[in-house]
Amino acid sequence: MSDLNRGIMKFKGADSPIAVTLSGALILGSIVFLILWAMDSAYAIR
């Protein structure tokens, strides 16, 4: 069993490259969105 197939990712195929890529893109996209939203709220960019 892979280490990625433990914890909350307890389903078959949790360590597949597609699942890892999708979850990584979702997390990174969320972080970028939050940074851009914070910068837009803090400074008058537009």
Biopython code that builds the backbone (N, CA, C, O; Angstrom):
import numpy as np
from Bio.PDB.StructureBuilder import StructureBuilder

atoms = [
    (1, "MET", "N", (0.851, -1.188, 0.000)),
    (1, "MET", "CA", (0.000, 0.000, 0.000)),
    (1, "MET", "C", (0.888, 1.239, 0.000)),
    (1, "MET", "O", (1.854, 1.335, 0.756)),
    (2, "SER", "N", (0.545, 2.158, -0.842)),
    (2, "SER", "CA", (1.294, 3.408, -0.925)),
    (2, "SER", "C", (0.940, 4.303, 0.256)),
    (2, "SER", "O", (-0.136, 4.181, 0.841)),
    (3, "ASP", "N", (1.853, 5.197, 0.596)),
    (3, "ASP", "CA", (1.580, 6.144, 1.672)),
    (3, "ASP", "C", (0.470, 7.121, 1.295)),
    (3, "ASP", "O", (-0.193, 7.678, 2.170)),
    (4, "LEU", "N", (0.264, 7.333, -0.015)),
    (4, "LEU", "CA", (-0.786, 8.250, -0.444)),
    (4, "LEU", "C", (-2.174, 7.622, -0.331)),
    (4, "LEU", "O", (-3.179, 8.318, -0.476)),
    (5, "ASN", "N", (-2.239, 6.332, -0.079)),
    (5, "ASN", "CA", (-3.512, 5.631, 0.002)),
    (5, "ASN", "C", (-3.959, 5.482, 1.459)),
    (5, "ASN", "O", (-4.649, 4.523, 1.805)),
    (6, "ARG", "N", (-3.569, 6.419, 2.299)),
    (6, "ARG", "CA", (-3.934, 6.390, 3.710)),
    (6, "ARG", "C", (-4.590, 7.705, 4.097)),
    (6, "ARG", "O", (-4.672, 8.624, 3.282)),
    (7, "GLY", "N", (-5.047, 7.796, 5.309)),
    (7, "GLY", "CA", (-5.675, 9.034, 5.775)),
    (7, "GLY", "C", (-7.004, 9.261, 5.104)),
    (7, "GLY", "O", (-7.827, 8.349, 5.028)),
    (8, "ILE", "N", (-7.227, 10.478, 4.611)),
    (8, "ILE", "CA", (-8.516, 10.796, 3.995)),
    (8, "ILE", "C", (-8.606, 10.251, 2.579)),
    (8, "ILE", "O", (-9.698, 10.186, 2.014)),
    (9, "MET", "N", (-7.481, 9.859, 1.997)),
    (9, "MET", "CA", (-7.470, 9.343, 0.621)),
    (9, "MET", "C", (-7.577, 7.816, 0.650)),
    (9, "MET", "O", (-6.724, 7.126, 0.093)),
    (10, "LYS", "N", (-8.600, 7.295, 1.284)),
    (10, "LYS", "CA", (-8.757, 5.848, 1.439)),
    (10, "LYS", "C", (-9.613, 5.257, 0.338)),
    (10, "LYS", "O", (-10.631, 4.622, 0.613)),
    (11, "PHE", "N", (-9.216, 5.456, -0.888)),
    (11, "PHE", "CA", (-9.930, 4.815, -1.980)),
    (11, "PHE", "C", (-8.918, 4.295, -2.983)),
    (11, "PHE", "O", (-7.793, 4.787, -3.068)),
    (12, "LYS", "N", (-9.328, 3.312, -3.725)),
    (12, "LYS", "CA", (-8.430, 2.711, -4.692)),
    (12, "LYS", "C", (-8.105, 3.710, -5.792)),
    (12, "LYS", "O", (-9.004, 4.349, -6.339)),
    (13, "GLY", "N", (-6.850, 3.845, -6.112)),
    (13, "GLY", "CA", (-6.423, 4.787, -7.131)),
    (13, "GLY", "C", (-6.123, 6.170, -6.589)),
    (13, "GLY", "O", (-5.955, 7.110, -7.366)),
    (14, "ALA", "N", (-6.053, 6.316, -5.278)),
    (14, "ALA", "CA", (-5.765, 7.628, -4.696)),
    (14, "ALA", "C", (-4.358, 8.094, -5.028)),
    (14, "ALA", "O", (-4.079, 9.293, -5.034)),
    (15, "ASP", "N", (-3.476, 7.147, -5.303)),
    (15, "ASP", "CA", (-2.097, 7.519, -5.611)),
    (15, "ASP", "C", (-1.818, 7.492, -7.110)),
    (15, "ASP", "O", (-0.661, 7.471, -7.529)),
    (16, "SER", "N", (-2.877, 7.492, -7.915)),
    (16, "SER", "CA", (-2.677, 7.525, -9.366)),
    (16, "SER", "C", (-2.194, 8.913, -9.774)),
    (16, "SER", "O", (-2.535, 9.900, -9.123)),
    (17, "PRO", "N", (-1.416, 9.000, -10.829)),
    (17, "PRO", "CA", (-0.907, 10.315, -11.252)),
    (17, "PRO", "C", (-2.010, 11.319, -11.585)),
    (17, "PRO", "O", (-1.838, 12.519, -11.370)),
    (18, "ILE", "N", (-3.122, 10.846, -12.098)),
    (18, "ILE", "CA", (-4.227, 11.761, -12.430)),
    (18, "ILE", "C", (-4.819, 12.366, -11.165)),
    (18, "ILE", "O", (-5.063, 13.572, -11.112)),
    (19, "ALA", "N", (-5.051, 11.548, -10.151)),
    (19, "ALA", "CA", (-5.631, 12.044, -8.897)),
    (19, "ALA", "C", (-4.670, 13.006, -8.202)),
    (19, "ALA", "O", (-5.094, 14.030, -7.667)),
    (20, "VAL", "N", (-3.392, 12.682, -8.211)),
    (20, "VAL", "CA", (-2.397, 13.547, -7.575)),
    (20, "VAL", "C", (-2.298, 14.877, -8.322)),
    (20, "VAL", "O", (-2.207, 15.935, -7.697)),
    (21, "THR", "N", (-2.315, 14.828, -9.651)),
    (21, "THR", "CA", (-2.237, 16.049, -10.456)),
    (21, "THR", "C", (-3.466, 16.925, -10.246)),
    (21, "THR", "O", (-3.344, 18.139, -10.086)),
    (22, "LEU", "N", (-4.643, 16.319, -10.248)),
    (22, "LEU", "CA", (-5.871, 17.098, -10.058)),
    (22, "LEU", "C", (-5.929, 17.740, -8.678)),
    (22, "LEU", "O", (-6.280, 18.913, -8.552)),
    (23, "SER", "N", (-5.588, 16.981, -7.651)),
    (23, "SER", "CA", (-5.638, 17.552, -6.308)),
    (23, "SER", "C", (-4.567, 18.618, -6.126)),
    (23, "SER", "O", (-4.804, 19.622, -5.454)),
    (24, "GLY", "N", (-3.397, 18.415, -6.713)),
    (24, "GLY", "CA", (-2.352, 19.429, -6.635)),
    (24, "GLY", "C", (-2.741, 20.705, -7.348)),
    (24, "GLY", "O", (-2.499, 21.803, -6.846)),
    (25, "ALA", "N", (-3.349, 20.565, -8.531)),
    (25, "ALA", "CA", (-3.792, 21.739, -9.278)),
    (25, "ALA", "C", (-4.899, 22.475, -8.526)),
    (25, "ALA", "O", (-4.935, 23.705, -8.525)),
    (26, "LEU", "N", (-5.790, 21.736, -7.895)),
    (26, "LEU", "CA", (-6.866, 22.355, -7.123)),
    (26, "LEU", "C", (-6.304, 23.137, -5.940)),
    (26, "LEU", "O", (-6.738, 24.258, -5.674)),
    (27, "ILE", "N", (-5.357, 22.561, -5.242)),
    (27, "ILE", "CA", (-4.764, 23.225, -4.078)),
    (27, "ILE", "C", (-3.976, 24.460, -4.505)),
    (27, "ILE", "O", (-4.133, 25.530, -3.917)),
    (28, "LEU", "N", (-3.124, 24.317, -5.533)),
    (28, "LEU", "CA", (-2.333, 25.460, -5.990)),
    (28, "LEU", "C", (-3.212, 26.562, -6.567)),
    (28, "LEU", "O", (-2.952, 27.744, -6.346)),
    (29, "GLY", "N", (-4.249, 26.181, -7.303)),
    (29, "GLY", "CA", (-5.179, 27.164, -7.838)),
    (29, "GLY", "C", (-5.899, 27.923, -6.736)),
    (29, "GLY", "O", (-6.113, 29.130, -6.849)),
    (30, "SER", "N", (-6.273, 27.228, -5.676)),
    (30, "SER", "CA", (-6.935, 27.876, -4.548)),
    (30, "SER", "C", (-6.006, 28.862, -3.855)),
    (30, "SER", "O", (-6.426, 29.953, -3.471)),
    (31, "ILE", "N", (-4.752, 28.479, -3.697)),
    (31, "ILE", "CA", (-3.778, 29.361, -3.059)),
    (31, "ILE", "C", (-3.565, 30.617, -3.906)),
    (31, "ILE", "O", (-3.536, 31.727, -3.375)),
    (32, "VAL", "N", (-3.415, 30.441, -5.225)),
    (32, "VAL", "CA", (-3.230, 31.594, -6.118)),
    (32, "VAL", "C", (-4.453, 32.499, -6.074)),
    (32, "VAL", "O", (-4.321, 33.722, -6.028)),
    (33, "PHE", "N", (-5.647, 31.903, -6.088)),
    (33, "PHE", "CA", (-6.870, 32.702, -6.014)),
    (33, "PHE", "C", (-6.926, 33.505, -4.719)),
    (33, "PHE", "O", (-7.270, 34.686, -4.742)),
    (34, "LEU", "N", (-6.595, 32.886, -3.601)),
    (34, "LEU", "CA", (-6.643, 33.595, -2.322)),
    (34, "LEU", "C", (-5.620, 34.722, -2.257)),
    (34, "LEU", "O", (-5.906, 35.787, -1.711)),
    (35, "ILE", "N", (-4.429, 34.498, -2.810)),
    (35, "ILE", "CA", (-3.411, 35.554, -2.825)),
    (35, "ILE", "C", (-3.875, 36.730, -3.685)),
    (35, "ILE", "O", (-3.752, 37.887, -3.283)),
    (36, "LEU", "N", (-4.412, 36.422, -4.881)),
    (36, "LEU", "CA", (-4.881, 37.496, -5.753)),
    (36, "LEU", "C", (-6.062, 38.251, -5.140)),
    (36, "LEU", "O", (-6.156, 39.473, -5.256)),
    (37, "TRP", "N", (-6.955, 37.513, -4.491)),
    (37, "TRP", "CA", (-8.102, 38.153, -3.838)),
    (37, "TRP", "C", (-7.643, 39.045, -2.687)),
    (37, "TRP", "O", (-8.170, 40.142, -2.501)),
    (38, "ALA", "N", (-6.665, 38.578, -1.919)),
    (38, "ALA", "CA", (-6.145, 39.375, -0.805)),
    (38, "ALA", "C", (-5.443, 40.626, -1.317)),
    (38, "ALA", "O", (-5.605, 41.705, -0.746)),
    (39, "MET", "N", (-4.661, 40.491, -2.392)),
    (39, "MET", "CA", (-3.972, 41.655, -2.958)),
    (39, "MET", "C", (-4.981, 42.660, -3.519)),
    (39, "MET", "O", (-4.805, 43.869, -3.375)),
    (40, "ASP", "N", (-6.029, 42.155, -4.153)),
    (40, "ASP", "CA", (-7.054, 43.037, -4.698)),
    (40, "ASP", "C", (-7.816, 43.753, -3.586)),
    (40, "ASP", "O", (-8.187, 44.918, -3.727)),
    (41, "SER", "N", (-8.044, 43.051, -2.484)),
    (41, "SER", "CA", (-8.772, 43.662, -1.360)),
    (41, "SER", "C", (-7.903, 44.654, -0.609)),
    (41, "SER", "O", (-8.410, 45.667, -0.126)),
    (42, "ALA", "N", (-6.620, 44.394, -0.498)),
    (42, "ALA", "CA", (-5.746, 45.251, 0.303)),
    (42, "ALA", "C", (-5.285, 46.486, -0.459)),
    (42, "ALA", "O", (-5.099, 47.551, 0.131)),
    (43, "TYR", "N", (-5.103, 46.348, -1.752)),
    (43, "TYR", "CA", (-4.571, 47.444, -2.560)),
    (43, "TYR", "C", (-5.534, 47.757, -3.705)),
    (43, "TYR", "O", (-6.247, 46.879, -4.192)),
    (44, "ALA", "N", (-5.540, 48.998, -4.114)),
    (44, "ALA", "CA", (-6.405, 49.426, -5.216)),
    (44, "ALA", "C", (-5.700, 49.096, -6.541)),
    (44, "ALA", "O", (-5.082, 49.961, -7.161)),
    (45, "ILE", "N", (-5.804, 47.857, -6.949)),
    (45, "ILE", "CA", (-5.138, 47.426, -8.191)),
    (45, "ILE", "C", (-5.902, 47.917, -9.400)),
    (45, "ILE", "O", (-5.306, 48.370, -10.378)),
    (46, "ARG", "N", (-7.233, 47.829, -9.337)),
    (46, "ARG", "CA", (-8.053, 48.250, -10.479)),
    (46, "ARG", "C", (-8.580, 49.643, -10.283)),
    (46, "ARG", "O", (-9.289, 50.162, -11.145)),
]
sb = StructureBuilder()
sb.init_structure("model")
sb.init_model(0)
sb.init_chain("A")
sb.init_seg("    ")
for serial, (resi, resn, name, xyz) in enumerate(atoms, 1):
    if name == "N":
        sb.init_residue(resn, " ", resi, " ")
    sb.init_atom(name, np.array(xyz, "f"), 0.0, 1.0, " ", f" {name:<3s}", serial, name[0])
structure = sb.get_structure()
